[in-house]
């Protein structure tokens, strides 16, 4: 399956540097990161949105909920990226 994602410039730079230093490609790094993330979620019992039949807001949900969840995801990914950089 092929997908396309948009990376913020800072994250793309970190990914480029990581791939160059380890002589690997972006596809392999992203696949590994996604696999580790999903494995972690399944092992901790934190399903996030995996139990939902669709991704999106619930009727009557706070309009700020999406923005807040996106910010939490960005924060979590930043911490994960920092952990990889410090290896």
TIZAKOL-978606 format. One record per atom (N, C-alpha, C): residue number from 1; atom name; x, y, z. Coordinates in nm, 2 decimals. Each point is the difference from the previous one (the first is absolute). Example, Ala and Ser with C-alpha at 12.3 -4.5 7.8 and 13.67 -1.06 7.14 Angstrom:
<atoms>
<atom nr="1" atom="N" X="1.32" Y="-0.57" Z="0.78"/>
<atom nr="1" atom="CA" X="-0.09" Y="0.12" Z="0.00"/>
<atom nr="1" atom="C" X="0.09" Y="0.12" Z="0.00"/>
<atom nr="2" atom="N" X="-0.04" Y="0.11" Z="-0.07"/>
<atom nr="2" atom="CA" X="0.09" Y="0.11" Z="0.00"/>
<atom nr="2" atom="C" X="-0.08" Y="0.11" Z="0.08"/>
</atoms>
This chain:
<atoms>
<atom nr="1" atom="N" X="0.08" Y="-0.12" Z="0.00"/>
<atom nr="1" atom="CA" X="-0.08" Y="0.12" Z="0.00"/>
<atom nr="1" atom="C" X="0.09" Y="0.12" Z="0.00"/>
<atom nr="2" atom="N" X="-0.04" Y="0.10" Z="-0.08"/>
<atom nr="2" atom="CA" X="0.08" Y="0.12" Z="0.00"/>
<atom nr="2" atom="C" X="-0.09" Y="0.12" Z="0.06"/>
<atom nr="3" atom="N" X="0.07" Y="0.08" Z="0.08"/>
<atom nr="3" atom="CA" X="-0.07" Y="0.12" Z="0.05"/>
<atom nr="3" atom="C" X="0.09" Y="0.12" Z="-0.01"/>
<atom nr="4" atom="N" X="-0.06" Y="0.11" Z="0.02"/>
<atom nr="4" atom="CA" X="0.08" Y="0.13" Z="-0.01"/>
<atom nr="4" atom="C" X="-0.03" Y="0.08" Z="0.13"/>
<atom nr="5" atom="N" X="0.11" Y="0.05" Z="0.06"/>
<atom nr="5" atom="CA" X="-0.02" Y="0.08" Z="0.12"/>
<atom nr="5" atom="C" X="0.08" Y="0.13" Z="-0.02"/>
<atom nr="6" atom="N" X="-0.05" Y="0.11" Z="0.07"/>
<atom nr="6" atom="CA" X="0.07" Y="0.12" Z="0.00"/>
<atom nr="6" atom="C" X="0.08" Y="0.02" Z="0.13"/>
<atom nr="7" atom="N" X="0.13" Y="0.02" Z="-0.01"/>
<atom nr="7" atom="CA" X="0.08" Y="0.02" Z="0.12"/>
<atom nr="7" atom="C" X="0.03" Y="0.15" Z="0.02"/>
<atom nr="8" atom="N" X="0.00" Y="0.05" Z="0.12"/>
<atom nr="8" atom="CA" X="0.04" Y="0.13" Z="0.02"/>
<atom nr="8" atom="C" X="0.15" Y="0.01" Z="-0.03"/>
<atom nr="9" atom="N" X="0.05" Y="0.11" Z="-0.05"/>
<atom nr="9" atom="CA" X="0.14" Y="0.02" Z="-0.04"/>
<atom nr="9" atom="C" X="0.10" Y="-0.05" Z="0.10"/>
<atom nr="10" atom="N" X="-0.02" Y="0.03" Z="0.13"/>
<atom nr="10" atom="CA" X="0.09" Y="-0.04" Z="0.10"/>
<atom nr="10" atom="C" X="0.01" Y="-0.15" Z="0.02"/>
<atom nr="11" atom="N" X="-0.12" Y="-0.07" Z="-0.01"/>
<atom nr="11" atom="CA" X="0.00" Y="-0.14" Z="0.01"/>
<atom nr="11" atom="C" X="0.06" Y="-0.07" Z="-0.12"/>
<atom nr="12" atom="N" X="-0.02" Y="0.06" Z="-0.12"/>
<atom nr="12" atom="CA" X="0.06" Y="-0.05" Z="-0.12"/>
<atom nr="12" atom="C" X="0.15" Y="0.01" Z="0.01"/>
<atom nr="13" atom="N" X="0.06" Y="0.11" Z="0.05"/>
<atom nr="13" atom="CA" X="0.14" Y="0.02" Z="0.02"/>
<atom nr="13" atom="C" X="0.06" Y="-0.11" Z="0.09"/>
<atom nr="14" atom="N" X="-0.07" Y="-0.02" Z="0.11"/>
<atom nr="14" atom="CA" X="0.04" Y="-0.10" Z="0.10"/>
<atom nr="14" atom="C" X="0.00" Y="-0.14" Z="-0.07"/>
<atom nr="15" atom="N" X="-0.10" Y="-0.03" Z="-0.07"/>
<atom nr="15" atom="CA" X="-0.01" Y="-0.13" Z="-0.07"/>
<atom nr="15" atom="C" X="0.11" Y="-0.01" Z="-0.11"/>
<atom nr="16" atom="N" X="0.03" Y="0.10" Z="-0.07"/>
<atom nr="16" atom="CA" X="0.10" Y="0.00" Z="-0.10"/>
<atom nr="16" atom="C" X="0.14" Y="-0.03" Z="0.06"/>
<atom nr="17" atom="N" X="0.03" Y="0.07" Z="0.11"/>
<atom nr="17" atom="CA" X="0.12" Y="-0.02" Z="0.07"/>
<atom nr="17" atom="C" X="0.02" Y="-0.14" Z="0.06"/>
<atom nr="18" atom="N" X="-0.11" Y="-0.05" Z="0.06"/>
<atom nr="18" atom="CA" X="0.00" Y="-0.13" Z="0.05"/>
<atom nr="18" atom="C" X="0.03" Y="-0.11" Z="-0.11"/>
<atom nr="19" atom="N" X="-0.07" Y="0.02" Z="-0.11"/>
<atom nr="19" atom="CA" X="0.02" Y="-0.10" Z="-0.11"/>
<atom nr="19" atom="C" X="0.14" Y="0.01" Z="-0.06"/>
<atom nr="20" atom="N" X="0.05" Y="0.11" Z="-0.01"/>
<atom nr="20" atom="CA" X="0.14" Y="0.02" Z="-0.05"/>
<atom nr="20" atom="C" X="0.10" Y="-0.06" Z="0.09"/>
<atom nr="21" atom="N" X="-0.01" Y="0.03" Z="0.13"/>
<atom nr="21" atom="CA" X="0.09" Y="-0.06" Z="0.10"/>
<atom nr="21" atom="C" X="0.00" Y="-0.15" Z="0.01"/>
<atom nr="22" atom="N" X="-0.12" Y="-0.06" Z="-0.02"/>
<atom nr="22" atom="CA" X="-0.02" Y="-0.14" Z="0.02"/>
<atom nr="22" atom="C" X="0.00" Y="-0.08" Z="-0.14"/>
<atom nr="23" atom="N" X="0.02" Y="0.08" Z="-0.10"/>
<atom nr="23" atom="CA" X="-0.01" Y="-0.06" Z="-0.14"/>
<atom nr="23" atom="C" X="-0.12" Y="-0.09" Z="-0.02"/>
<atom nr="24" atom="N" X="-0.12" Y="0.07" Z="0.03"/>
<atom nr="24" atom="CA" X="-0.12" Y="-0.07" Z="-0.02"/>
<atom nr="24" atom="C" X="-0.10" Y="0.09" Z="-0.08"/>
<atom nr="25" atom="N" X="-0.12" Y="-0.04" Z="-0.03"/>
<atom nr="25" atom="CA" X="-0.09" Y="0.09" Z="-0.07"/>
<atom nr="25" atom="C" X="-0.12" Y="0.04" Z="0.09"/>
<atom nr="26" atom="N" X="-0.07" Y="0.11" Z="-0.05"/>
<atom nr="26" atom="CA" X="-0.11" Y="0.05" Z="0.08"/>
<atom nr="26" atom="C" X="-0.11" Y="-0.10" Z="0.01"/>
<atom nr="27" atom="N" X="-0.03" Y="-0.08" Z="-0.10"/>
<atom nr="27" atom="CA" X="-0.10" Y="-0.10" Z="0.01"/>
<atom nr="27" atom="C" X="0.02" Y="-0.10" Z="0.11"/>
<atom nr="28" atom="N" X="0.12" Y="-0.05" Z="0.01"/>
<atom nr="28" atom="CA" X="0.04" Y="-0.10" Z="0.10"/>
<atom nr="28" atom="C" X="-0.02" Y="0.06" Z="0.14"/>
<atom nr="29" atom="N" X="0.05" Y="0.13" Z="0.02"/>
<atom nr="29" atom="CA" X="-0.01" Y="0.06" Z="0.13"/>
<atom nr="29" atom="C" X="-0.14" Y="0.03" Z="0.04"/>
<atom nr="30" atom="N" X="-0.08" Y="0.05" Z="-0.09"/>
<atom nr="30" atom="CA" X="-0.15" Y="0.02" Z="0.03"/>
<atom nr="30" atom="C" X="-0.07" Y="-0.13" Z="0.03"/>
<atom nr="31" atom="N" X="0.03" Y="-0.10" Z="-0.08"/>
<atom nr="31" atom="CA" X="-0.07" Y="-0.13" Z="0.03"/>
<atom nr="31" atom="C" X="0.04" Y="-0.05" Z="0.14"/>
<atom nr="32" atom="N" X="0.13" Y="0.01" Z="0.03"/>
<atom nr="32" atom="CA" X="0.04" Y="-0.05" Z="0.13"/>
<atom nr="32" atom="C" X="-0.06" Y="0.08" Z="0.11"/>
<atom nr="33" atom="N" X="-0.01" Y="0.13" Z="-0.01"/>
<atom nr="33" atom="CA" X="-0.05" Y="0.09" Z="0.10"/>
<atom nr="33" atom="C" X="-0.15" Y="-0.03" Z="0.02"/>
<atom nr="34" atom="N" X="-0.07" Y="-0.01" Z="-0.11"/>
<atom nr="34" atom="CA" X="-0.15" Y="-0.03" Z="0.00"/>
<atom nr="34" atom="C" X="-0.02" Y="-0.14" Z="0.07"/>
<atom nr="35" atom="N" X="0.08" Y="-0.10" Z="-0.04"/>
<atom nr="35" atom="CA" X="-0.02" Y="-0.13" Z="0.06"/>
<atom nr="35" atom="C" X="0.03" Y="0.00" Z="0.16"/>
<atom nr="36" atom="N" X="0.10" Y="0.07" Z="0.04"/>
<atom nr="36" atom="CA" X="0.03" Y="0.02" Z="0.14"/>
<atom nr="36" atom="C" X="-0.11" Y="0.07" Z="0.07"/>
<atom nr="37" atom="N" X="-0.05" Y="0.11" Z="-0.06"/>
<atom nr="37" atom="CA" X="-0.11" Y="0.08" Z="0.06"/>
<atom nr="37" atom="C" X="-0.12" Y="-0.09" Z="0.02"/>
<atom nr="38" atom="N" X="-0.04" Y="-0.07" Z="-0.10"/>
<atom nr="38" atom="CA" X="-0.12" Y="-0.09" Z="0.01"/>
<atom nr="38" atom="C" X="0.02" Y="-0.11" Z="0.09"/>
<atom nr="39" atom="N" X="0.12" Y="-0.06" Z="0.00"/>
<atom nr="39" atom="CA" X="0.03" Y="-0.11" Z="0.10"/>
<atom nr="39" atom="C" X="-0.01" Y="0.05" Z="0.14"/>
<atom nr="40" atom="N" X="0.05" Y="0.12" Z="0.03"/>
<atom nr="40" atom="CA" X="0.00" Y="0.06" Z="0.13"/>
<atom nr="40" atom="C" X="-0.15" Y="0.02" Z="0.04"/>
<atom nr="41" atom="N" X="-0.08" Y="0.06" Z="-0.09"/>
<atom nr="41" atom="CA" X="-0.14" Y="0.02" Z="0.03"/>
<atom nr="41" atom="C" X="-0.07" Y="-0.13" Z="0.04"/>
<atom nr="42" atom="N" X="0.02" Y="-0.10" Z="-0.08"/>
<atom nr="42" atom="CA" X="-0.06" Y="-0.13" Z="0.03"/>
<atom nr="42" atom="C" X="0.04" Y="-0.06" Z="0.13"/>
<atom nr="43" atom="N" X="0.13" Y="0.02" Z="0.03"/>
<atom nr="43" atom="CA" X="0.05" Y="-0.06" Z="0.13"/>
<atom nr="43" atom="C" X="-0.04" Y="0.07" Z="0.12"/>
<atom nr="44" atom="N" X="-0.02" Y="0.13" Z="-0.01"/>
<atom nr="44" atom="CA" X="-0.04" Y="0.09" Z="0.11"/>
<atom nr="44" atom="C" X="-0.15" Y="0.00" Z="0.02"/>
<atom nr="45" atom="N" X="-0.08" Y="-0.05" Z="-0.10"/>
<atom nr="45" atom="CA" X="-0.14" Y="0.01" Z="0.01"/>
<atom nr="45" atom="C" X="-0.06" Y="0.13" Z="-0.04"/>
<atom nr="46" atom="N" X="0.08" Y="0.09" Z="-0.04"/>
<atom nr="46" atom="CA" X="-0.04" Y="0.13" Z="-0.05"/>
<atom nr="46" atom="C" X="-0.04" Y="0.00" Z="-0.14"/>
<atom nr="47" atom="N" X="-0.12" Y="-0.01" Z="-0.03"/>
<atom nr="47" atom="CA" X="-0.04" Y="-0.02" Z="-0.14"/>
<atom nr="47" atom="C" X="-0.02" Y="0.13" Z="-0.08"/>
<atom nr="48" atom="N" X="0.02" Y="0.11" Z="0.06"/>
<atom nr="48" atom="CA" X="-0.02" Y="0.13" Z="-0.06"/>
<atom nr="48" atom="C" X="-0.13" Y="0.00" Z="-0.09"/>
<atom nr="49" atom="N" X="0.01" Y="0.00" Z="-0.13"/>
<atom nr="49" atom="CA" X="-0.11" Y="0.00" Z="-0.09"/>
<atom nr="49" atom="C" X="-0.02" Y="-0.13" Z="-0.07"/>
<atom nr="50" atom="N" X="0.08" Y="-0.10" Z="0.04"/>
<atom nr="50" atom="CA" X="-0.01" Y="-0.13" Z="-0.07"/>
<atom nr="50" atom="C" X="-0.13" Y="-0.07" Z="0.01"/>
<atom nr="51" atom="N" X="-0.08" Y="0.03" Z="0.11"/>
<atom nr="51" atom="CA" X="-0.13" Y="-0.07" Z="0.01"/>
<atom nr="51" atom="C" X="-0.11" Y="0.08" Z="-0.07"/>
<atom nr="52" atom="N" X="0.03" Y="0.11" Z="-0.06"/>
<atom nr="52" atom="CA" X="-0.10" Y="0.08" Z="-0.07"/>
<atom nr="52" atom="C" X="-0.02" Y="-0.05" Z="-0.14"/>
<atom nr="53" atom="N" X="-0.12" Y="-0.01" Z="-0.06"/>
<atom nr="53" atom="CA" X="-0.02" Y="-0.04" Z="-0.13"/>
<atom nr="53" atom="C" X="0.05" Y="0.11" Z="-0.10"/>
<atom nr="54" atom="N" X="0.03" Y="0.12" Z="0.04"/>
<atom nr="54" atom="CA" X="0.04" Y="0.10" Z="-0.08"/>
<atom nr="54" atom="C" X="0.09" Y="0.10" Z="0.08"/>
<atom nr="55" atom="N" X="0.07" Y="0.08" Z="-0.07"/>
<atom nr="55" atom="CA" X="0.08" Y="0.10" Z="0.07"/>
<atom nr="55" atom="C" X="-0.07" Y="0.13" Z="-0.01"/>
<atom nr="56" atom="N" X="-0.02" Y="0.07" Z="0.11"/>
<atom nr="56" atom="CA" X="-0.07" Y="0.13" Z="0.00"/>
<atom nr="56" atom="C" X="-0.07" Y="0.02" Z="0.13"/>
<atom nr="57" atom="N" X="-0.07" Y="0.11" Z="0.00"/>
<atom nr="57" atom="CA" X="-0.06" Y="0.04" Z="0.13"/>
<atom nr="57" atom="C" X="-0.14" Y="-0.07" Z="0.02"/>
<atom nr="58" atom="N" X="-0.04" Y="0.00" Z="0.12"/>
<atom nr="58" atom="CA" X="-0.13" Y="-0.06" Z="0.04"/>
<atom nr="58" atom="C" X="-0.10" Y="0.11" Z="-0.01"/>
<atom nr="59" atom="N" X="-0.12" Y="-0.03" Z="-0.03"/>
<atom nr="59" atom="CA" X="-0.11" Y="0.11" Z="0.01"/>
<atom nr="59" atom="C" X="0.00" Y="0.06" Z="0.13"/>
<atom nr="60" atom="N" X="-0.01" Y="0.13" Z="0.00"/>
<atom nr="60" atom="CA" X="-0.01" Y="0.08" Z="0.13"/>
<atom nr="60" atom="C" X="0.14" Y="0.01" Z="0.07"/>
<atom nr="61" atom="N" X="0.10" Y="-0.04" Z="-0.06"/>
<atom nr="61" atom="CA" X="0.14" Y="0.01" Z="0.06"/>
<atom nr="61" atom="C" X="0.04" Y="0.14" Z="0.00"/>
<atom nr="62" atom="N" X="0.08" Y="0.04" Z="0.10"/>
<atom nr="62" atom="CA" X="0.06" Y="0.13" Z="0.01"/>
<atom nr="62" atom="C" X="0.08" Y="0.03" Z="-0.13"/>
<atom nr="63" atom="N" X="-0.02" Y="0.11" Z="-0.06"/>
<atom nr="63" atom="CA" X="0.07" Y="0.03" Z="-0.13"/>
<atom nr="63" atom="C" X="0.15" Y="0.02" Z="0.02"/>
<atom nr="64" atom="N" X="0.04" Y="0.02" Z="0.12"/>
<atom nr="64" atom="CA" X="0.15" Y="0.01" Z="0.03"/>
<atom nr="64" atom="C" X="0.06" Y="-0.14" Z="0.02"/>
<atom nr="65" atom="N" X="-0.08" Y="-0.11" Z="0.01"/>
<atom nr="65" atom="CA" X="0.05" Y="-0.13" Z="0.02"/>
<atom nr="65" atom="C" X="0.10" Y="-0.04" Z="-0.10"/>
<atom nr="66" atom="N" X="-0.03" Y="0.02" Z="-0.13"/>
<atom nr="66" atom="CA" X="0.09" Y="-0.04" Z="-0.11"/>
<atom nr="66" atom="C" X="0.13" Y="0.07" Z="0.01"/>
<atom nr="67" atom="N" X="-0.01" Y="0.13" Z="0.02"/>
<atom nr="67" atom="CA" X="0.13" Y="0.08" Z="0.01"/>
<atom nr="67" atom="C" X="0.08" Y="-0.05" Z="0.12"/>
<atom nr="68" atom="N" X="-0.06" Y="-0.02" Z="0.11"/>
<atom nr="68" atom="CA" X="0.07" Y="-0.05" Z="0.12"/>
<atom nr="68" atom="C" X="0.06" Y="-0.13" Z="-0.02"/>
<atom nr="69" atom="N" X="-0.07" Y="-0.09" Z="-0.07"/>
<atom nr="69" atom="CA" X="0.05" Y="-0.14" Z="-0.02"/>
<atom nr="69" atom="C" X="0.12" Y="0.01" Z="-0.10"/>
<atom nr="70" atom="N" X="-0.01" Y="0.09" Z="-0.10"/>
<atom nr="70" atom="CA" X="0.11" Y="0.01" Z="-0.10"/>
<atom nr="70" atom="C" X="0.12" Y="0.06" Z="0.08"/>
<atom nr="71" atom="N" X="-0.02" Y="0.09" Z="0.09"/>
<atom nr="71" atom="CA" X="0.12" Y="0.05" Z="0.07"/>
<atom nr="71" atom="C" X="0.06" Y="-0.10" Z="0.09"/>
<atom nr="72" atom="N" X="-0.08" Y="-0.09" Z="0.07"/>
<atom nr="72" atom="CA" X="0.05" Y="-0.10" Z="0.08"/>
<atom nr="72" atom="C" X="0.08" Y="-0.10" Z="-0.09"/>
<atom nr="73" atom="N" X="-0.05" Y="-0.03" Z="-0.12"/>
<atom nr="73" atom="CA" X="0.07" Y="-0.09" Z="-0.09"/>
<atom nr="73" atom="C" X="0.14" Y="0.06" Z="-0.04"/>
<atom nr="74" atom="N" X="0.00" Y="0.13" Z="-0.04"/>
<atom nr="74" atom="CA" X="0.12" Y="0.07" Z="-0.03"/>
<atom nr="74" atom="C" X="0.10" Y="-0.01" Z="0.11"/>
<atom nr="75" atom="N" X="-0.05" Y="0.03" Z="0.13"/>
<atom nr="75" atom="CA" X="0.09" Y="0.00" Z="0.11"/>
<atom nr="75" atom="C" X="0.06" Y="-0.14" Z="0.02"/>
<atom nr="76" atom="N" X="-0.08" Y="-0.10" Z="-0.01"/>
<atom nr="76" atom="CA" X="0.04" Y="-0.14" Z="0.02"/>
<atom nr="76" atom="C" X="0.10" Y="-0.04" Z="-0.11"/>
<atom nr="77" atom="N" X="-0.02" Y="0.04" Z="-0.12"/>
<atom nr="77" atom="CA" X="0.09" Y="-0.03" Z="-0.11"/>
<atom nr="77" atom="C" X="0.13" Y="0.08" Z="0.02"/>
<atom nr="78" atom="N" X="0.00" Y="0.12" Z="0.05"/>
<atom nr="78" atom="CA" X="0.12" Y="0.07" Z="0.03"/>
<atom nr="78" atom="C" X="0.08" Y="-0.07" Z="0.10"/>
<atom nr="79" atom="N" X="-0.06" Y="-0.05" Z="0.10"/>
<atom nr="79" atom="CA" X="0.07" Y="-0.07" Z="0.10"/>
<atom nr="79" atom="C" X="0.06" Y="-0.13" Z="-0.05"/>
<atom nr="80" atom="N" X="-0.07" Y="-0.07" Z="-0.09"/>
<atom nr="80" atom="CA" X="0.05" Y="-0.12" Z="-0.06"/>
<atom nr="80" atom="C" X="0.12" Y="0.03" Z="-0.09"/>
<atom nr="81" atom="N" X="-0.01" Y="0.11" Z="-0.08"/>
<atom nr="81" atom="CA" X="0.10" Y="0.04" Z="-0.09"/>
<atom nr="81" atom="C" X="0.13" Y="0.03" Z="0.08"/>
<atom nr="82" atom="N" X="-0.02" Y="0.08" Z="0.11"/>
<atom nr="82" atom="CA" X="0.11" Y="0.03" Z="0.09"/>
<atom nr="82" atom="C" X="0.07" Y="-0.12" Z="0.05"/>
<atom nr="83" atom="N" X="-0.08" Y="-0.10" Z="0.04"/>
<atom nr="83" atom="CA" X="0.06" Y="-0.13" Z="0.05"/>
<atom nr="83" atom="C" X="0.09" Y="-0.07" Z="-0.11"/>
<atom nr="84" atom="N" X="-0.05" Y="0.00" Z="-0.12"/>
<atom nr="84" atom="CA" X="0.08" Y="-0.06" Z="-0.11"/>
<atom nr="84" atom="C" X="0.13" Y="0.08" Z="-0.02"/>
<atom nr="85" atom="N" X="-0.01" Y="0.13" Z="0.01"/>
<atom nr="85" atom="CA" X="0.12" Y="0.09" Z="-0.03"/>
<atom nr="85" atom="C" X="0.10" Y="-0.03" Z="0.11"/>
<atom nr="86" atom="N" X="-0.04" Y="-0.03" Z="0.12"/>
<atom nr="86" atom="CA" X="0.09" Y="-0.01" Z="0.11"/>
<atom nr="86" atom="C" X="0.06" Y="-0.15" Z="0.02"/>
<atom nr="87" atom="N" X="-0.03" Y="-0.08" Z="-0.09"/>
<atom nr="87" atom="CA" X="0.05" Y="-0.14" Z="0.00"/>
<atom nr="87" atom="C" X="0.14" Y="-0.01" Z="-0.02"/>
</atoms>
